[in-house]
Amino acid sequence: MTSASWDAIFVGAGITSLACAAMLVKRDPGMRVLMIDKHIVVGGYASTFSRPKQQAVFDCSLHKLSGMNEGGNLIRILRDLDLVDALELVYPQDYFCAYQGKQALPLANDAERVERQLTERFAHQAEGIATFFEQVRSYGRNGYYQFQMLDGSFEPDMAQLRYAHRNLKHKTVHQGLHELFDDPYLIEILAAPGIYVGGYCEDLGYLYYLHVVYATLNRGNAYVRGSSQHLSNLLAQRIEQAGGQILLSTRVQAVLTDGDKVSGVRTDAGTFHAPRVFINASPHYALQHLFEPGLKLAPTREKLRALKPARSTTTVYLVTDAAPEQLGLIHSESMLFADDPAAAAPARMRAEREGHDAALCEEAFWGLSPIEVTNYHALDPDAGKVVCINVLDSIAHWPQRRTADYRAKKKRAAQVLVERLLRHVPGLRGHILHTEVATPHTYVRFTNNTEGSGYGAMVGTDLKGHVFHHGFPIEGVQFLSAWVAGPSYEAAFGYAEMKARQWRRA
Ligand SMILES: Cc1cc2nc3c(=O)[nH]c(=O)nc-3n(C[C@H](O)[C@H](O)[C@H](O)COP(=O)(O)OP(=O)(O)OC[C@H]3O[C@@H](n4cnc5c(N)ncnc54)[C@H](O)[C@@H]3O)c2cc1C
């Protein structure tokens, strides 16, 4: 294999790489692609791990695929890849159930119904709610069809684009929502979909976030029975059936160049040659570890300084002794909000201002911020009686792995987050058989993503870092990941499609 020359090499077999390689070999079955990943399974975050003793399979990321109804980008791409029949899709009833104190507010999986539900519950904010959903339908929709806008197949209303550029682009979600509402709980509920793309309300750009709401709510969402690993495995199978090869448990050590052109990669398992190398790993990691010294990469490094990682996640995986639905966790997804929703954003900002003081961070991120809970058993009972708690977090207040402080902190994270869940769903108390925690360090260890980001780059109001790869000085190197595509499976498939089309034109 080492002496052969490949048409393209993919550094990392995450979902963006798999999608792009599957599209390339479908179109041109003779194409020779080689994918190399350091992990033991394909998929990057789109993978699972098992605990056979607990009869549990944990999904590392997926709880919602966006764009899965008619008109959605992802369902169209999955159909083009002939994958829909092989994927058993589950369309949940709820978008999520919002919990605060003793109150549960299940939000339907339908934009119009959510608008009505919120208008009923927050009648004093009715005008703002109508404006908000109109913004999602217009500016959110324009953002959603950005790739089609580029290829001319979607014609936006130019007046809307101008308005958004002038009035919305420079606002954060915090600013955008505070201009429409003064009810802090409503603001927290509406800001919660930001969790799907790794950002709190003070982090994300408002215009970008409107498109996230449009993608996940207006264009439908679904889960894949068999989990994200099933999706990744299917893509891998397509690639291998067409003659592509996937090398697992193999670390890429360096990207090789010949003058100003890429020539291949050096790995633990030898050297491989190709005129094109797609980098699925984090660009910060790649520039620091994969390119030989002496290359003219200073301008790219400078641009990359402006590309901030999205938030990382702390995840608590649980196994219960009975179906979670029977224990009171009836919805497939829940968002748990603190009693004082207005306190979360100022607490996070204070914790960061004060140098990521550990106690302040724990209170701000784990105690006050919304937490997302997925009842995987309700989506796919075959994976076991599995519940997963996610909270966006920062690696900055986590001690090094393998230290007593780190172990103690993991324990505290589990205690705080599980206790919050038990307050809202008391029926789970006494029924948790197994608990384990993934921290931002776990995410770095398994994926090499900078600062444990689960969602590539943060899409804030300043987008100058996002063009770091424009004019990259080594011909044949391309970046292909959530760091350039944007967070989410749907963005990964959309970007992969664009890259595969560009290859055709090249
Ligand atoms: C907790 C969590 C929940 C999420 N939930 C959802 C969701 O419900 N819906 C949704 O749409 N999105 C979700 N996301 C986001 C989504 O999972 C990611 O955006 C997406 O999976 C990122 O894919 P990627 O192609 O950028 O690659 P990654 O998954 O980052 O994979 C990169 C790959 O590169 C490999 N690699 C790195 N360095 C090397 C090297 N030197 N040599 C060889 N291989 C290397 C790694 O092993 C890895 O496999 C979630 C993310 C997280 C963390």
The ligand as an ORCA input file, in Angstrom:
! r2SCAN-3c Opt
* xyz 0 1
  C     -21.072     15.956     22.564
  C     -21.360     16.352     21.141
  C     -22.656     16.279     20.667
  C     -22.930     16.631     19.338
  N     -24.209     16.464     18.874
  C     -24.489     16.720     17.580
  C     -25.795     16.456     17.058
  O     -26.672     15.943     17.738
  N     -26.051     16.790     15.765
  C     -25.092     17.338     14.968
  O     -25.388     17.609     13.795
  N     -23.826     17.567     15.420
  C     -23.507     17.256     16.705
  N     -22.232     17.467     17.177
  C     -21.218     18.023     16.254
  C     -20.675     16.975     15.286
  O     -20.522     15.748     15.957
  C     -19.322     17.457     14.737
  O     -19.488     18.737     14.163
  C     -18.776     16.526     13.645
  O     -18.890     15.170     14.012
  C     -17.318     16.893     13.378
  O     -16.832     16.120     12.307
  P     -15.421     16.375     11.624
  O     -15.517     15.840     10.243
  O     -15.004     17.797     11.802
  O     -14.389     15.418     12.339
  P     -14.022     14.929     13.810
  O     -15.172     14.173     14.364
  O     -13.437     16.035     14.606
  O     -12.900     13.867     13.461
  C     -11.564     14.190     13.188
  C     -10.834     12.861     12.997
  O      -9.463     13.124     12.726
  C      -8.707     12.123     13.376
  N      -7.326     12.602     13.559
  C      -6.916     13.740     14.184
  N      -5.577     13.826     14.126
  C      -5.135     12.740     13.448
  C      -3.847     12.266     13.074
  N      -2.720     12.929     13.357
  N      -3.767     11.104     12.399
  C      -4.882     10.396     12.081
  N      -6.119     10.801     12.414
  C      -6.239     11.948     13.089
  C      -9.419     11.892     14.697
  O      -9.111     10.631     15.260
  C     -10.878     11.985     14.256
  O     -11.418     10.736     13.933
  C     -21.899     17.108     18.484
  C     -20.586     17.171     18.965
  C     -20.315     16.783     20.275
  C     -18.902     16.815     20.765
*
